């Protein structure tokens, strides 16, 4: 599932992506009004999470040396994590301060070998100063050659943007310097998100108090931002005041930019088409997905959808690569179990959010399109684990399309070669047939002394029984109708069975009987009521009564 599998944010709120679908988590111990993040292993297991002040381990306990960090839970992007290159156990945690503080950009080192494998901040490597005066903006993106990361923030006053390099030697505190068009003249301009696109080609800065968004092209090889374009967000639709852009996110294909401008409790969601990098064209493409909606942060999910914080639930932009209303906003997409999201969502490294090979299910006969084009990649090798597809079982394209030759589980693998190293990815693609009706018999007879399980099992299916059970089989012990909704990637069906419990049969054919040559005898050992089937030793299955003559016994 990857590093962005588990999200912790707000007032002990959380979600987890299973099979690319978000499910509510209620195990968080964190309170974060805005800035927060979490980090998971490549297999999707939680490692730790933080609000910039405290780091909690996977057991939801503060790390022994994990309190007293210099980030502020009410800073827009108070915290961000990345793994230290060429290590298996060490991570860097960066923090920024809040509005009225001046503690700057700092970092600490987490070693997952400490505290019995639960991880801890290394003593002597905590709250190390990097830059003494920064805004609440903080973003990290992986370098295109996969040798490290870029950390981006900007100065509290002025228009200077700093990009710091991380490689196997650690953090280089000699920053690359870029200049923006918007200059900060007061501390109040610190608010709003810095967002880096998932492929690392664009950076957006939300200048909340300036009522503007600044868009840059980003050179992932040098770490420099260039060609700034300023987008003036429109006034609020239902409130005569200038909007303050807060959250930002790019579509996975990097052609669209989403912004959440607001002022108080009035806000909206705006979309801009940046595929033509021209200020007039971008501004003219402005489309309001929704007004009068409470909004905060935006964050790309592992399924390629964008999620936004909105009171006690998350809204969802289901098709963020689509222009206008086709993007399909779902307002109350994810319920958080009554826990408020507040303004923030986890501050992930967007290049690590969407897995190159999703763990998903498709319907037999459907094609699946993969896309992992990387700027610095030299070559690609895909193996679809599908020998039945012949020569199409492998591909050297960055974006192949494959149709599997059969149903089952396929372990798809991708090897990407870069100038100095290679990356290997693998995941399971499950190919299924539509659920078949009639798995449950119209009437099922069960012995009254033996309550048993009624099964609706089909390969790759999920289940919802009328009693709420999601198992493939349920224990039945009462006469009546049992209804199950069976669904997979192909379709959904409803199947049912009437279960009738009957008494055990007491079969007695009587004593042995001698027949004369012309005699006929009728054998009837039990009542035919509630009997599902009968088979006599003669092969007769038509009736519970058998008439038989002497000649038939010869």
N, C-alpha and C positions, 0 to 999 in steps of 0.2 A: 504493500500500500504506500509506503514512503514516509518521509519526515513530516508531512502535513496531514497525517491520518487522524490525529487527535487535536481538537481545538478546545482551549480553556480560556475563558474571558468573563467579563462582567462580574456579577455577584454570584460566584460559585456556579456559573453556567458552563456548559460544555457540550460538544457533539463529537461523535466519532464516525468516520466514513467506513462503512462495511459494504463491500461490493459496489463502491462508488456512491452509496446512498447515505445521507446523514442521519444518525440516530442520536437521541438525547442522552447526555451523560449527567449524572447527579452525584459524582464523587469528588468534585473539585473542592479545594479548601482556600481558593484564591478570591480576593476582592480587588477588582481593577476597574476604575472608572473609565479609563481610556487605554493607555499602552499596556500591552501584554504579548506573550508569545508562548508557544510550546514546541517541543521537539520530540520526534519519534524515530525509531530505528527504520531501516529500509523495509523490514517486514511489517511495520506498522505498530510496533509495541511502544507505548509511552516511555520516554526517558526522563523528562523533566519539564517544568513550566514555570513562568515567572511573570511578575508585574513590574519588574525593575527594582523592587525593593527586597523581595524574598525569592529564593528558588526552592520549589518543592520537587521532591523526587517522585518516582513512579508509584510509591506507596502513599503519596499525598502528605508526606511529612517534610517540613523544612529541612534542607540539608544542614548538617551540623555547623558549617561555616557559611551558610547560605542566606543569612539575614544581614541587614545593614548595607545593602548595595546603594549606590548613589543615583539610581533611577527613581522617577516619581510616578506612582500609579495613575496620576492624572495628567501626565505628559502624553501628547498625541501618540508618539512612538517611543515609549520609555525604554524599550528593551528589544534586542534581537540576538539570535544565536547563529553560529556556524561551526562546523567541525574543523579542527586544525588539520590542514592537509598532511597526508602521509602518516596519520596516527589513527588508531582504532578506538582510543578511549578519551581523547582530549577535545574539549570544545571551548570556544571563546564566547563570552556573553558581554555584549555592549549595552551601555545604558546612557540615557540622556536625562537632563533635569527638567523640572517643571517651570511654570511661568515666572515665579518670583525667586527662583534660585539661580545660582551661578556656579554650579559644580562641574559643568562641562561634559564632554564625551569621555567616558571611561570604559575600561574592560577588565574582566576577571577571567580566570582559567578554571574550567571544570574538568576534573579527572574522574571518569566513571569507574576506575579501579578502586577508588577510595570508598570508605564506609561499606565494606562488604559487597561492592558491586552496585550500590545504590547511587554512588557519585557524591562528590563534594567539591567545593571551591578550594583550590590549593592555597595553603597558608603562605603569605608573602606575595601572592599573585591575585590580589583582590583590589578593585577600585583603582586601577592604574590609570593615571591621567593621560589622555591623548590630545585633547584640545580643550582649552579652558573657557570658551564662550561659544555655545552652539544653540540652535533652536531645538524644538521638540521633534524635528524631522530626522529619521534614521532609516536607511535601507541597505540591504546586502544583496548582491547578485554574484553568481558563480562566474568566474572568468571563462571565456569561450574555449580556451585550451585545456580547461579542467585542472589547472595546476593550483588554483586557489580562488580567492574571492575579492570583490571590491566592496568597501564600506563607504557609503555616501552620506554626508550631512552638510549643513550650511551654517554660516556664521550668524550670530545673534544680530549684529548691526552690519549694514553694508549688503553687498550682493555676491559675496564670495562663496563658492561651493567647493567642498573638500572631498577628494576621493582617496582613500587609503588602501594600500595593497596588502593582502594576506597570502603568504605562500608557506612552504614547509618550514621556513625559518621563523614564522610567526608574523606579527604585524609590523609593517614598515611605517613609522610615524612621520616620514617625509611625504606629505600629501601632494597629489596632483591637483592643481588649482584651475577652476573654471569660473567664469563670470556670468551672472544672469543679468536680465534687464531690470528686474525689480529689486530695489534696494530697501533694506529695513532701516527705519530710523527710530524705532521704539521697540521695547520688549513685547508689546502687545501683538507684534507681527509674527511671533514665534509659532502660532498654532497652525494646524493643518498637516495633511499627510504628504510624504514623499513616496512616490510609487515608481518602481522599476518594472518594465514589461518583462514577461516570462522568458523571452528570447534575448533580452538584454540590449535592445536597440533604442529604447526610449525611456525617458525619465520625466515624470510630472511632479511639480511642486504646487501644493495648494496654499496660497497666501491668504489665509482666512480674513484677516483684518484689512487686507488690501482689496478684497472682493475680486481677486484674479487668480487664474491658474497659469503657471508657466510650464510650457512643454519644451523639452530638449531632445535632440538626437544624441545618442550615447555611443561612444566608441569603446566597445568591450575589450579591445586589445590594449588601449592606452589609458582607459579610465577617465577620459575627458568628455565633458558635456559641451555641446555646441548648438548653434542656430536656434536660439530661444524664440519661441512664439508665445505671446501673451494672449490669453483668452479671458475676456471680461464676461463673467457670469451674469445673467440677467437678473433684474429685480424679482423678488418673490411674487408669485402670481396672485396670491390671496392676501398679501400684506405689503403695504407701500413702503418697503425698505429694501436696501441693497442686500443681496444674498452673500453669504460667507462660505466659500468652498472649503469643505472639510475632508471628506473621503475621496479617494481616487482609485481606479483600477483599469487595467487594459484588458481587452479581449484576448483570448489565447492566440489568435492570428495577428495580433498587434495592429489591427486596422481601425479599431474603435477605442475611444477613451470614455469612461464613465466617471461622472463627478456627482457628489452629493452636496449642493449648496444649501445653506439654511440660515435662519436668523431666529433665535429663540426656539419655539416649538413648531414653526412653520418651515417646511423644507421641501425639496423635490429631487428627482433623479434625472440627470441630463446625460445625453449621449452625443459624442462628437466623432465624426469620421475623419481620421488622420491619415488615411491611405494616400492622399495627396497633401504633401507637407507644405501647405501654404496657409497663412493666417486668415486671409479672407475666405478661402474655401472651407477651412475648418469651422470658422464661426458660422458660416452660412448653413452648415450641416447640422446645426444644433437641433436636437429633438428631445422633448420633455417626455420621459416615460411615464412619470407620475408626479402630480403635485399634491400638496396637503398630506404628506406622509412623513412620519418621524424617521429621520435617517441619521446615520453616523458613519462608521467605517465601512469600506468595501473590501472584500478579499476573494481572490480566485480560489476555487476548490479543486480537489483532485479529479473530480468528474468534469472539469472544464466549465462549470457554471460559476457565476459570481454571486456571493452572498453578502447581505448587508445587515448591520445591527439596527433593530427597530423595537425599542421597548422590551417586551418579554418574548419576542420571537425574532426570527431572521426572515427577511424577504430574499427572494431568489430571482436572478436574471437567468432564465433557463437556457437561452440561446444567444450568448453574448457576442457571437460572431455575426449575428444578423442585424441588419440596419432597421431602425425605427421600431414600430410595434411588434415586428417579427421576433425581436429579442425576447419577448414574452416575460413580463414581470409577474411574479407570483408573490402577493403581498405577505401572506402569513404562511410561508413555506415550511418553516421548522419551528415547532413549539419547544420551548426550553424548560418545560416542567414547572412553570411559574417563577422562574428565576430571571431577573432582568439582565439584558445584554449590556446596558449602559451604552457608551459611545464606541468603544473599541472592539477590534477583533485581532486575533493573533497576527503578529508581524512576521510573516514567513519570507523565506528566500524563494521568490516566485519561480525561479528556474528549477526548483526542486519539488514544486507542488504537484504538477500533472505527471504521472508516471509515463514513461515512453511506451510501455506495454501495459494497458489497463487490465486488471483482474475482473473480467466481465463475462457475461453469457450472451450468446447470439443464437438466432434461429437458423437451423440447417437450411442451406441454400442462400442465405444472406452473405454479402461480402462485408469485410471489415477493412477500413482504411486506417493505416498507421501513419504517423507523421512525427519524425524526430530530426528535422533538418537543423544542423548545428554549423555555425559560421566557420569554426576552425577545424571541423572534422575532415579527415583525409579520405576515409572509406567507411562503408557500412556493410554489415553482413547479417541478414535475417535468416533464421531457421524456424519454420512454422510447425515442426514436429508432425508433419502431415505427409508421409511418404506416398500415400494414395493420390496426392495431387501431382505426382511426377516432377517435371522440371520446374514447376512453380513453387516447389516446397522451399526454395531459398530465393533471396533477392539481394541485390546490391544497391537498391534505391534507398533514399532517405525517407520516402513516403510511399511504400508499396501498398497495394490492395490485394487481399487474399480471400479466396472462397474455399472453405474446408470441404474435404471430400467425404466426410462421414461425421457422425455424432461422436461425442466423447469429450475427454479433457485433453487439451493440447498444450504442451509446455513450450511456449514461443520464446525464442532467444534472439537477442540483438547484441552484436559486438560493434562498437564504434571506435575507430582508430584515430587518434590525435597525433600531433607531431612528436610528443614525448611519452605518451601513455595511451592506454585503451580503457574503455568502459564496457562492462558487460551487464546486461539486464535480462531478466527472464520473468515470466508470469504465466498463469494458467488462463487460457481461453476455453470456455465450456460451450460446446455446440449441442443444441437440443432440438427435439421434435416438438410440435405442439402437443399439449396434454391431450390424451385420448379419453373420450367420454366412455362411460360404462365400466370403469375400473371398480366402482362400487356396484354391487348387484342391486337390482330393484328391491328384492327382499332377501334378507340374510337371516338364516335360522341359527340360533345359538342355544346350547344346552343351558337350562336354567341354573344348573349347579356350577357352571364354569364361565363366569364373566371373562371376556377376552378382548383382544384389540381388533379394531376395525381399521384396515389399512387402505390408504388412497395413494400409495407410493408410486411415483413416476420419476424417471431419471431427470435430474436438474430442476425439479419443480419445487415451488414453495406452496404453503398450505395455510388456510384460515378456516377453522371449523366454527360452527355457530356458537360454540361455548368459548371462543376466543383462543383456543389452542392453535399453535403454529407447527405442531409435529405432523409427520406424515401419517401417524396412526394414533388413535385415541382409545382409551379403555371404555368399554360400554358394558353397562350392567342393568339397563332398563329397556323395556320395549318402547319403540318409537322411531321417529324419523331422525336421521343423522345427515347433515348437509355440510359439504366441504367445498370451498372455493380453491381451485387448483390453478396456479399461474406460473409462467416462466417468460423468457424473452419473446416467445412467439405470440402467446395469447392467454386469455383467462377463460376457464370454464367452471361451471358449477355442477357437481355430481352429488348424488344422494342415495341413501339406502334405508329401507324400513327394516329395522331389526326386530325380530320376534323371538322371544325366549320360549322354549318348549321343554316339557318334562322329558326325562330320559325314556327311551323306548324299552318296554319290557316285552321282548320277543319270546313267544312260546308256541312252537308248532305241535305240541302235544307228544303223546307216546308214539313209538314206532308203529306203523300200520302196514298190514298185508292187504294187497289188492288182488281180486280175481281178474281174469284176463279182460273182461269187458267193463270193469268198474272204473269210475271216475271219482276223484276226491278233490274237494276245494280246500286249499290251505289259506287260512287268514289268521295271522298270528298277532295282529295289532290293528289299531284304528288308523285310517289313512289321514286323519286330520293332523295338520302341522308337520307332515312328512314331506321333505323336500324331494327325495328320490328313493327308488327301490330297485334293487337288482337281485333276482333269484339266481340260483345256481344253474338254471337252464338258460340264462341269458336274458330272460324276460324282464323288461323294465316298465311295462305299461300300467301295472296295477299292484295294489297291496294284496290282492287276492289272486291266487294261482290255482287254476283247475288243471289237474294232471291225471293221465290215465296210466294203466299198467304198461301199455306199449311205449309210451313216451319215456318210461324209466329204463327200458331195455337198451 
